Every structure is written in C-alpha cells, then in structure tokens.
Amino acid sequence: MILSNIKLRTNKILVQPEANTSSSFSTESRKYDRKSIAYVKGIGDDINGLKVGDKVIYDDSHSIDFTIDGVSLSIITPEDIAAKIVEKEA
C-alpha cells in the first residue's frame, strides 16, 4: 500500500484503526461497530501537535472509512481526536 498517493486536504488526518479495538452498540434499527484507537498515517496542512506514528483515541462517528489493499483506513478532522496516547520510553 502506498500512502504517499493519498493527498490530504487541509484540516484532514489519515488514521489506521488499531486491530481488535472496536466496540459495538445497538439502536432500534441497526448495530454499529466503532473504532476508537488508531495510528496517524498522514496529516494535512495546518495541523499542529500531531505526527505520523502517533497513537490517538478518536470519535469515529463522522469518519470517512475505506480500505486500500486490504488495509482499513479512516479520514478524520482534528476535532475528532479526543486524546493522544503517550507511550513511556524504556
């Protein structure tokens, strides 16, 4: 998969949802599988405080979800990110 072929617009972030981090909930008419933890794979212009490789917790209710070469990806906005997960260095 060549992510460099994806040119993000200003104020957009490309993330790859982490495997096995989905949650589910039901409404009267349909069931939703939600993703909430992802790795940043690309960043549009004018976005500060994030870099490729960061692990984030995000709201996927407005994400654009798609698959390229069998890899699930989503495009979100900075407002969709609720937190950044900071890993302790060894």
N, C-alpha and C positions, 0 to 999 in steps of 0.2 A: 504494500500500500504506500503510495507516495502522497504524503500530507502536504508537501510543498506545492502541489497542484491546486490546493484549496486556498483561494484568496479571500480572506475575511473582510467584510465591510467594517467601517469604523464602529466601535462600540459592540463588537461581537467576539465571543470566545468559543473556541472549539475544544470540547472535552471528550474524553473516552471514559464512559462509566466503568467503574471497577466491577469485576465479575463477583457474583454472589452477594451484592449489597442491595438487593431490591426488597421493597416492602409492598404489600398488597392491601387494598381496601375495596369494599363493595358499595355500590349505590343501588337504588332500586332497579336500574336498567342495565348496568354494566360493571365489570370488575376492572380495576386499574392496577397494573404493575408499575411501581415507581422506582426510579433510580435516584440515589441521593449522594453518592460519593463518586468522584471522578478525578481523573488526571488531566491537567491542562495540556493540550496538544498544539494549540495555536492561539494567537492573540491579535485582535485587530488594532488599528491605530487608536491613540488617545486613551489607553488603558494602563494605569499605573498600579504598582503593588502586586502584580502577578507576573509569573514567568512560566515558560514551558516546563513541565515536570511537576509543578505544584499540585498538591492533593487538596481538593476542595469539597465542601458539603454544599449542595445546591438544590434549589427548588426546580423540579423538572416540569411543573405544570404548564409552562409556556415554551418549553424547549422544542427545537426542530430536530427530530430524531431520524437517523438514516444509517445505512450500512454500506460500506465500501470494502470490497474484497473480503467479506465475511467479518469485518470489524465494525462493531456498533459505535457510533459517534453521535454527538449532540452539539447543536449550536445554541448558546445561551447569551444573555446580556450580563454585565457586571452586577446589576440589581438582583439577579437570580442567585448569586453566590451569598450564602449565609455565613460561611466561615472558611478559613484556610486551616488545614491540619498541619501543624508544625511537628516534624519528627525530631526527636532528640538525637544529637550526634553522639556516636560512641566514643 
